[in-house]
Amino acid sequence: MSSITYSDKIPNNVNLSEDRTLQRALEQWQPNYLKWWGDMGPDDSQNFDVYLRTAVSVDPQGWAQFGHVKMPDYRWGIFLNPAEKDRKIHFGDHKGEDAWQDVPGEYRANLRRIIVTQGDTEPASVEQQRHLGLTAPSQYDLRNLFQVNVEEGRHLWAMVYLLHKYFGRDGREEGEALLARRSGQENNPRILQAFNEETPDWLSFFMFTYFTDRDGKFQLCALAESSFDPLARTTKFMLTEEAHHMFVGESGISRIIQRTCQAMNEMKTDDVSKLRAAGVIDLPTIQRYLNFHFSVTIDLFGADESSNAATFYNTGLKGRFEEGKRMDDHQLKGGTYKVLNVQGGQLVEKEVPMLNALNEVLRDDYIKDSIGGVERWNKVIEKSGIPFKLKVPHKAFHRNIGALAQVKVSPEGRVLSDAEWKANVDNWLPSETDRAFVGSLMGRVVEAGKFANWIAPPMLGINRQSADFEYVRFN
């Protein structure tokens, strides 16, 4: 490979220019990363000049620099939030001790597992979305897709930095394996199932960035509490970029709803067949996509009772969402939490030790946060004067992990027989017909300032640019 001019090619605040060991590791890894990007990054986009945000430092002036750049030339940097002087561990068995600046030998395997699992999600989402640029509804949306993609790539760099810097040969091998797995591949799939699902259309993409990137926010927030200080500082900086990904999802769905409601009022109908014939996405279909993405995403938090979650908390590897703001002893011994279980074919709540229920605690925090955005979507519908409300389904609906995977449950939380489930599943989850219809709307719109018929323009452009700004220059 060509030599790397470290400060220019890889913006960083990890002293890369003076760290020969890290340089050697990255010199071996970077060509494979670029090959992966060429093979699995956004389809047919290598020569586009895209108006992208690049982080060149962590200060307010440096973390969001905008300009047109070809994506293969994007400067994927490595950044940690500034260190907190004399930071102390603030939960678990090591509470009150100094935060770790290196990996404790006894926790090495678990820390590596946590970092690899987080790192695996980053290239996975790029792979899931790689075909979407061919059907973007506008330049504005195409640019947002590419921004999400390059930042997921940077988040992969962030995790690979930790593996290379702190885990020696094992870490380098894990870094290579992150580039070898493929989303949805039968023989070498991504670690978490949601990252092996297809993202075939833009309704799915917006749902993914609203719901699944929000899972990313909660996982990163839990890791930002870690006693391993480099992991905590790395994930805190990643959170600054994750917020934009959720904005893309929330605003994208909101714009689809706005366009649908506009058509419903113009045509004075809620007839699904008439709305589909008019080329907009009916609200019941949006609800079914919501049900699917919400239920698949809450499985990402893991089993409702987990000894691993207890171990990660006790040992200080992973905290709770906003651990520092919680008013308890931050050790949780003797505490309990209610989780759903199945007894005699019915859902019942049972008290379990709090430490074993930490996946459920994080899942419940996530659900509260998710509902907020759905209520904002409902405001758009309400403002249009249409009597329809979107809802998140019951958390036992369409689950494939833990005790709830044993039962079929309606979106309202009623336990069903297999026959009832089969008779109604197409009313609750996207059917093949739904997906074919949404797919039929996907067609590329590339003229600046133009938008596909099924989505409204945004209220404001990126970095205060106008809606007709040339976000992507096609060469």
C-alpha positions in Angstrom: 0.0 0.0 0.0 1.0 3.6 -0.3 2.4 5.2 2.8 0.0 6.9 5.1 0.4 10.6 6.0 -1.2 10.0 9.3 -2.3 13.5 10.4 -3.8 14.2 7.0 -5.2 10.8 5.8 -6.4 9.6 9.2 -7.5 12.6 11.4 -7.0 11.5 15.0 -6.3 12.5 18.6 -4.7 9.2 19.6 -1.1 10.2 18.8 -1.1 8.0 15.8 2.0 9.7 14.2 4.2 8.6 17.1 2.7 5.1 17.8 4.7 2.8 15.5 2.9 -0.3 16.7 -0.5 1.1 15.9 0.7 2.4 12.6 1.9 -1.0 11.6 -1.4 -2.6 12.6 -3.4 -0.1 10.6 -1.1 -0.2 7.6 -2.0 -3.9 7.3 -5.7 -3.4 8.0 -6.5 -0.2 6.0 -6.0 -1.8 2.5 -8.5 -4.6 3.4 -10.9 -1.9 4.7 -10.7 0.0 1.4 -11.2 -3.3 -0.5 -14.2 -4.1 1.7 -15.6 -0.6 1.1 -15.1 -1.1 -2.7 -16.9 -4.5 -2.6 -19.6 -3.8 0.0 -19.9 0.0 0.3 -22.6 2.1 -1.5 -23.2 0.6 -5.0 -22.0 2.5 -8.1 -21.0 5.6 -6.1 -17.2 5.7 -6.3 -16.9 8.8 -8.5 -19.6 11.0 -6.9 -18.7 14.2 -5.1 -20.9 14.1 -2.0 -21.5 16.9 0.5 -20.3 15.1 3.6 -19.6 16.0 7.2 -16.1 14.9 8.3 -14.8 14.9 11.8 -11.2 16.3 12.0 -11.1 16.9 15.7 -13.5 16.7 18.7 -13.9 20.4 19.3 -17.1 22.2 18.2 -15.3 23.6 15.1 -13.7 20.4 14.1 -16.2 17.5 14.5 -18.5 18.6 11.7 -16.6 20.0 8.7 -18.8 20.0 5.5 -17.5 19.8 1.9 -17.9 17.8 -1.3 -15.7 14.6 -1.2 -15.5 11.3 -3.1 -16.4 8.6 -0.6 -13.4 6.4 -1.2 -11.3 9.5 -0.3 -13.3 10.2 2.9 -11.0 10.7 5.9 -12.1 8.1 8.4 -10.7 9.4 11.6 -10.0 8.0 15.1 -11.3 10.1 18.0 -11.8 9.8 21.7 -13.6 12.4 23.8 -11.2 14.3 26.0 -10.1 12.5 29.1 -11.7 13.2 32.4 -9.0 14.0 35.0 -8.8 11.3 37.8 -12.0 9.5 36.5 -13.3 7.0 38.9 -15.3 3.8 38.3 -18.9 4.6 39.3 -20.7 1.3 39.4 -20.2 -2.4 40.0 -17.8 -4.2 42.3 -14.9 -1.8 41.5 -16.9 1.4 42.3 -14.6 4.1 43.6 -11.4 2.7 42.1 -9.5 4.5 39.3 -10.9 3.9 35.8 -8.7 1.5 33.8 -6.4 2.9 31.2 -5.5 -0.6 30.0 -7.3 -3.9 29.8 -7.4 -5.9 33.0 -6.2 -9.4 32.2 -9.2 -11.1 34.0 -11.7 -9.1 31.8 -9.8 -9.3 28.5 -12.0 -11.9 26.9 -15.3 -10.2 27.8 -14.1 -6.7 26.8 -13.0 -8.1 23.5 -16.3 -9.7 23.0 -18.2 -6.5 23.7 -16.0 -4.4 21.3 -16.2 -7.0 18.6 -20.0 -7.3 18.9 -20.4 -3.5 18.7 -17.9 -3.3 15.9 -19.7 -6.0 13.9 -22.8 -3.9 13.6 -21.1 -1.0 11.9 -20.0 -2.5 8.6 -23.2 -4.7 8.7 -25.5 -1.7 8.3 -23.4 -0.4 5.3 -23.8 -3.8 3.7 -27.5 -3.9 4.3 -27.9 -0.4 2.7 -25.5 -0.7 -0.2 -28.2 -0.9 -2.9 -30.3 2.0 -1.7 -28.4 4.7 -3.5 -29.8 3.3 -6.8 -33.3 4.2 -5.7 -32.9 7.4 -3.7 -36.0 9.7 -3.6 -33.8 12.8 -3.9 -30.3 14.1 -3.8 -30.9 15.3 -0.2 -31.8 11.7 0.8 -29.0 10.2 -1.2 -26.5 12.5 0.6 -28.0 11.5 4.0 -27.7 7.8 3.2 -24.0 8.3 2.2 -23.4 10.3 5.4 -24.8 7.5 7.5 -22.6 5.0 5.6 -19.3 6.8 6.0 -20.0 7.4 9.7 -20.8 3.7 10.3 -17.5 3.1 8.5 -15.8 5.5 10.9 -17.4 3.7 13.9 -15.8 0.5 12.6 -12.5 2.3 12.7 -13.2 3.4 16.2 -13.7 -0.2 17.4 -10.7 -1.5 15.3 -8.5 1.1 16.9 -9.4 -0.3 20.4 -8.8 -3.9 19.1 -5.4 -3.0 17.6 -4.2 -0.8 20.4 -5.2 -2.9 23.4 -5.6 -6.6 22.3 -2.4 -7.4 20.4 -2.6 -10.3 17.9 -6.0 -11.4 19.0 -7.3 -7.9 18.3 -5.7 -7.7 14.9 -7.4 -11.1 14.0 -10.7 -9.8 15.2 -10.2 -6.6 13.1 -9.8 -8.8 10.0 -12.8 -10.9 10.9 -15.0 -7.8 11.0 -14.2 -7.3 7.3 -14.7 -11.0 6.5 -18.2 -11.5 7.8 -21.1 -10.4 5.5 -24.7 -9.3 6.4 -27.1 -12.1 5.5 -24.4 -14.5 4.3 -25.2 -18.1 5.1 -21.7 -19.3 5.9 -20.3 -16.2 7.7 -23.1 -13.9 8.8 -23.0 -10.9 11.0 -23.2 -11.6 14.7 -26.6 -10.1 15.5 -29.7 -11.3 13.5 -31.1 -7.8 12.9 -28.0 -7.0 11.0 -28.6 -9.9 8.7 -32.1 -8.7 7.7 -32.5 -7.0 4.3 -33.0 -3.3 3.9 -34.6 -3.4 0.5 -36.4 -0.1 0.3 -36.3 3.5 1.7 -39.2 2.9 4.1 -37.2 0.1 5.6 -34.1 2.4 5.7 -35.9 5.2 7.6 -37.4 2.6 10.0 -33.9 1.1 10.5 -32.2 4.5 11.2 -35.0 5.4 13.6 -35.3 2.2 15.5 -32.1 0.2 15.0 -29.7 3.2 15.2 -31.6 4.1 18.4 -30.5 0.7 19.7 -27.0 1.8 18.8 -27.5 4.9 20.9 -28.5 3.0 24.0 -25.7 0.4 23.6 -23.2 3.2 23.1 -24.5 5.1 26.1 -24.1 1.9 28.2 -20.5 1.5 26.9 -19.8 5.1 27.5 -20.1 4.3 31.3 -17.4 1.6 31.0 -14.6 1.4 33.5 -12.3 0.8 30.6 -11.6 4.5 29.9 -10.6 4.3 26.2 -13.9 2.4 25.4 -15.9 5.0 27.3 -14.2 8.0 25.6 -14.5 6.4 22.1 -18.2 5.6 22.4 -19.0 9.1 23.8 -17.6 10.6 20.6 -19.5 8.1 18.4 -22.7 9.3 20.0 -22.3 12.8 18.5 -22.6 11.2 15.0 -25.3 8.7 15.9 -27.8 11.5 16.6 -27.8 12.4 12.9 -28.6 8.8 11.9 -31.7 8.9 14.1 -32.7 12.3 12.7 -32.5 10.8 9.2 -34.9 8.1 10.3 -37.4 10.2 12.2 -37.5 13.0 9.7 -37.7 10.5 6.8 -40.8 8.7 8.2 -42.3 12.1 9.2 -42.0 13.3 5.5 -43.5 10.1 4.2 -46.5 10.5 6.6 -46.8 14.2 5.6 -47.0 13.3 1.9 -49.5 10.5 2.5 -51.8 12.8 4.6 -51.6 15.4 2.0 -52.8 12.9 -0.6 -55.5 11.6 1.7 -56.9 15.1 2.1 -56.6 16.0 -1.6 -58.4 12.8 -2.6 -60.7 12.8 0.4 -60.1 9.1 1.0 -58.4 6.6 3.3 -59.0 3.8 0.8 -55.7 1.9 0.6 -56.1 0.8 -3.0 -56.8 4.4 -4.1 -53.8 5.8 -2.2 -51.5 3.1 -3.6 -52.7 3.9 -7.1 -51.8 7.5 -6.4 -48.3 6.4 -5.5 -48.2 7.2 -1.8 -47.6 4.8 1.1 -50.8 4.2 3.1 -50.7 4.6 6.9 -51.6 0.9 7.7 -48.5 -0.2 5.7 -46.3 2.3 7.6 -47.7 0.7 10.8 -46.8 -2.8 9.7 -43.2 -1.7 8.9 -43.1 0.0 12.3 -44.2 -3.3 14.0 -41.5 -5.2 12.1 -38.6 -2.9 12.8 -39.5 -2.2 16.4 -39.9 -5.9 17.3 -36.7 -7.0 15.5 -34.7 -4.2 17.2 -35.8 -4.9 20.7 -34.5 -8.4 20.3 -31.1 -6.8 20.0 -31.0 -6.1 23.7 -30.8 -9.9 24.3 -32.6 -12.3 26.7 -34.8 -10.8 29.4 -32.7 -12.6 32.1 -29.0 -12.7 31.5 -26.1 -13.8 33.6 -23.7 -12.1 31.1 -25.4 -8.8 31.6 -24.9 -9.2 35.4 -21.3 -10.1 34.9 -20.7 -7.1 32.6 -22.2 -4.7 35.2 -20.6 -6.2 38.3 -17.2 -6.1 36.6 -17.6 -2.6 35.4 -17.5 -3.3 31.7 -20.9 -2.0 30.7 -23.2 0.3 32.7 -26.8 1.3 32.4 -28.2 4.1 30.2 -27.3 7.4 32.0 -25.8 5.4 34.9 -24.5 8.6 36.6 -27.9 10.2 36.8 -29.6 7.3 38.6 -30.3 7.6 42.3 -29.3 4.2 43.7 -26.2 2.5 45.0 -24.9 1.6 41.5 -24.2 -2.0 42.7 -27.8 -3.3 42.6 -27.2 -6.2 44.9 -30.6 -7.4 46.4 -32.6 -5.3 44.0 -35.3 -6.8 41.7 -37.0 -5.9 38.4 -40.2 -7.1 36.8 -39.8 -9.0 33.5 -42.4 -10.7 31.4 -42.6 -14.4 31.3 -44.9 -17.1 30.0 -46.9 -19.4 32.4 -49.7 -21.6 31.2 -49.7 -19.9 27.8 -50.2 -16.5 29.4 -48.0 -13.5 29.9 -47.1 -12.8 33.5 -44.7 -10.5 35.3 -42.2 -12.0 37.6 -39.6 -10.4 39.9 -36.0 -11.3 39.1 -32.7 -10.1 40.5 -32.0 -6.6 39.1 -28.5 -7.6 38.0 -29.9 -10.4 35.8 -32.6 -8.1 34.3 -30.2 -5.4 33.0 -30.9 -6.2 29.4 -34.6 -5.7 30.2 -33.8 -2.4 32.0 -32.0 -1.1 28.9 -34.8 -2.4 26.6 -37.4 -0.6 28.7 -35.4 2.7 28.5 -35.2 2.2 24.8 -38.9 1.6 24.4 -39.7 4.9 26.3 -37.4 6.8 24.0 -38.8 5.2 20.8 -42.4 6.1 21.8 -41.4 9.8 21.8 -40.7 9.9 18.1 -43.8 7.9 17.2 -45.9 10.5 19.1 -44.2 13.2 17.0 -45.3 11.3 13.8 -48.8 11.2 15.2 -48.7 15.0 15.5 -48.2 15.2 11.8 -51.3 13.0 11.2 -53.3 14.9 13.8 -52.3 18.3 12.2 -53.7 16.9 8.9 -57.0 16.2 10.6 -56.9 12.5 10.0 -58.2 10.1 12.7 -55.3 7.5 12.7 -52.7 6.8 15.3 -49.4 4.9 14.9 -48.5 2.7 17.9 -45.5 0.7 19.0 -46.6 -2.9 19.5 -46.6 -4.7 22.8 -43.0 -5.7 23.7 -43.9 -9.4 23.6 -45.0 -9.1 19.9 -43.0 -11.0 17.3 -40.1 -11.8 19.6 -37.4 -14.3 18.8 -35.2 -14.1 21.9 -35.7 -15.2 25.5 -38.9 -16.5 27.2 -41.2 -14.5 24.9 -39.9 -16.3 21.8 -42.1 -19.3 23.0 -45.4 -17.5 22.4 -47.3 -15.8 19.6 -48.7 -12.4 20.8 -50.8 -9.8 19.1 -49.6 -6.1 18.9 -52.0 -5.4 21.8 -50.4 -8.1 24.0 -52.9 -10.9 23.7 -51.5 -14.5 23.6 -52.6 -16.2 20.4 -52.8 -19.7 19.0 -50.7 -20.5 16.0 -53.8 -20.6 13.9 -54.8 -17.1 15.0 -51.3 -15.8 14.4 -51.2 -17.2 10.9 -54.6 -15.8 10.1 -53.6 -12.3 11.1 -49.9 -12.0 10.6 -50.3 -10.1 7.3 -52.4 -7.5 9.1 -49.5 -6.9 11.6 -46.3 -7.4 9.7 -45.4 -6.3 6.1 -46.7 -8.9 3.7 -45.0 -9.8 0.4 -47.7 -7.7 -1.3 -46.7 -4.7 1.0 -43.1 -5.1 0.2 -43.7 -5.4 -3.5 -45.8 -2.3 -3.5 -43.2 -0.2 -1.5 -40.6 -1.6 -3.8 -42.5 -0.5 -6.9 -42.3 3.1 -5.7 -38.5 3.0 -5.5 -37.0 4.9 -8.4 -34.1 7.2 -8.4 -34.7 11.0 -8.4 -31.4 12.8 -9.1 -32.4 16.4 -10.1 -31.4 18.9 -7.4 -34.5 20.1 -5.5 -36.8 17.3 -6.9 -38.4 14.6 -4.7 -40.2 11.3 -5.3 -44.0 11.5 -5.2 -44.2 9.5 -2.0 -42.1 11.7 0.3 -42.4 15.4 1.2 -39.3 17.7 0.9 -37.5 18.5 4.2 -38.2 21.7 6.2 -34.5 22.6 6.1 -31.5 21.4 4.2 -28.3 20.0 5.6 -26.0 22.6 7.2 -28.7 25.1 6.4 -28.4 24.6 2.7 -31.5 25.0 0.5 -33.5 22.0 -0.6 -32.3 22.4 -4.2 -28.6 22.5 -3.2 -26.4 20.2 -5.2 -25.8 17.6 -2.5 -24.3 15.1 -4.9 -22.4 15.9 -8.0 -22.6 12.9 -10.4 -19.4 12.6 -12.5 
